[in-house]
């Protein structure tokens, strides 16, 4: 299986922990401050990504069965989204 990189952009005003899963296995994780961009290695073509508030640990957004190479967390009208 080939390894690829996902670029994660945190456009939200909070510190977040981003976690990438393939099925139920944790593949990669990072903690990104507001405005920070990080790369995360993945070994799967399709994956699920979950973003949690870095202080409280509460889930703020998620995206299932994604194959995007670039992901951006942002806040729109009071809710967080991953694009």
N, C-alpha and C positions, 0 to 999 in steps of 0.2 A: 504494500500500500504506500503510495507516495504522500509526502507531507507537504502541505501548503500553508500559507500564512493568511490570516484574516486581519484586516486593519480595523480597529475599533476607535471611533471618535466620540468623546464625551462632550456634547454641547449643552448638557444640563448644568444647573448651578450647584449640584451636589456631587460629592465623591461617591463613586459607584464601584461595586465589585461585579465584573462580568465573568460569567462561567459558560463554557461551551461543553455540551454533552453530545455524545453519539449513542443513541438509544439511552441506556441508563448509566453509561460510563462517563465520568468526568474526564474530559480531554485536555482542557486548558482553562486557566483562570488568570485574571489580572485585576488590579485596583487602579482606577483612573480618576485623577482630580478633574475639576471643571476645566474645560478647554483642552484637555490632554488627549493625545492620540497614541495608541499603543498597537503593537502587532502581537497576535496570538497564533501559535502553531496548531494546526488540526491535521488529522490523518483520515478524515472522512469527507466524502463529497457533500453529504447532507448532514446537518447538525441542528441542534436546538441551542439557543442562547438565552440566558436569564441574566437580568441586571438587578442587583440588590443595592439598597441604600448602604453606603459604606459605614455609616454610624449605627443605624438601627438594625440592619440585616433584613429589613422588610423588602420583598420583591416589588420593584417599581415598573418593570416591563419585561416582556419575553417575546421571542419569535421562534416558532416551531418549524422544523423541516426546511431550513434555509440553505441556500447554496451560494449566497452573496460573498464576495471577497472583501467588501467594505461595508461596515455597519456604523450607523450614527444614532446615538441616543440623544433625543431632544425633548423639550417640554412644550406642549401645545395646548392651550386652553385648559390648563390645570392638570393634564395627564401626560405621562411620559410615553414616548413611542420609539420604536427601533425601526429605522428605515435602511 
